[in-house]
Amino acid sequence: MLAGKVCIWEIILARDTDPTLTISTRQYGNTEMAALKAEIFDWCGELGFQQAGISDVDLAGAEDRLADWLGKKFHGSMDYMQRHGTKRSRPERLVPGTVRVISVRMDYLPKEQHEPTQLLDDDARAYISRYALGRDYHKVLRARLRALARRIEKRIGPFGYRVFVDSAPVLEKALAEKAGIGWIGKHTNLINRNDGSWFFLGELYTDLPLPVDQPEGSHCGTCAACIDVCPTDAIVAPYLLDARRCISYLTIELKGAIPVEFRKAIGNRVYGCDDCQLFCPWNKFAKPTAEADFAPRHGLDSADLATLFSWNEETWLEKTEGSAIRRVGFERWLRNIAVALGNAKSTPEVVAALRARQHEQSELVLEHVLWALEQHSATNKMENNDV
């Protein structure tokens, strides 16, 4: 999962194809478990994870915070956030027999990319959240976690486990915080004091009584950079996010029309938003990833908005194959780009791109295209009046 994928909150897919955990009947000693933990951490490094940590399954505090957040309706249309009840905050209910969770993180900030803040200032180009520029992280992390489970099994024999990467009701940030991987910052992303927040999270639920790690304390202090920079004021208080205002929610999770009140603030962000991470002081310690799978594909790290808007669905499917971007579907992809084009400078190319789709069959796309054309019409009227 996204520490900051995310992105601002955890994006969770309501499916999981991993087998149900089979509870082991073998008894393990403390010394044996301590030695196994050390090996697990070594294997995690060999498999490309930058860090691992182990926690128990007591998430009572996180459960209370989740209930309060849901009670405020801050989850918007993300009904899956409450669909599974306490299975999200009680791992042993989701997977009976679970006593420990191995949390891992994998850095994803690309080595080669256009400078993000400069890209945000170029309204003719599309800004795509950095986590979605390469291969779908679900596939990458899930395969590595399964490989980790096989190594453990080879060492000790059959044991109970289940792999998760944004694939079930899991409070992954709370688990990772408890496992010492980082702390949940004021923007609700996980931050590591040595490596910032540009990383994914994954979990291995297990019945092995491994020694647990110490939780990481908060180091946000009085800093409010993430709160101040949020384009839509979605961070309504420190450590409290109203997802209904968040650009990641509006461009990825929301299935209907984007509320007019937020369209101008979206700027050129067509898939997700990274502002709270881009301006977090702790990310000065972030390190680019060496994972080739996370390198930008098809020039999507600096693509021209008008060009993206001209793609037909076949081209879009080709250019987003194996990408997390597929999640929004072609219709919402066009919706998002229409808003970005409405916020771009009024040039013949931009207006022509919009007009080419002003007879869209999709009512959702058409609404946003007409809104965008209205923005350029109003701009041109103002310029003519000035003349």
Secondary structure, 3 states (H helix, E strand, C coil): CECCCCCCCCCCCCCCCCCCCCCCCCCCCHHHHHHHHHHHHHHHHHCCCCEEEEECCCCHHHHHHHHHHHHCCCCCCCCHHHHCHHHCCCHHHHCCCCCEEEEEEEECCCCCCCCHHHHHCCCCECEECHHHCCCCHHHHHHHHHHHHHHHHHHHHCCCCEEEECCCCCCCHHHHHHHCCCCEECCCCCEEECCCECCEEEEEEEECCCCCCCCCCCCCCCCCCHHHHHCCCCCEEECCEECHHHCHHHHHHHCCCCCCHHHHHHHCCEEECCCHHHHCCHHHHHCCCCCCHHHCCCCCCCCCEHHHHHHCCHHHHHHHCCCCHHHHHHHHHHHHHHHHHHHHCCCCHHHHHHHHCCCCCCCHHHHHHHHHHHHHHHHHHHHHHHHC
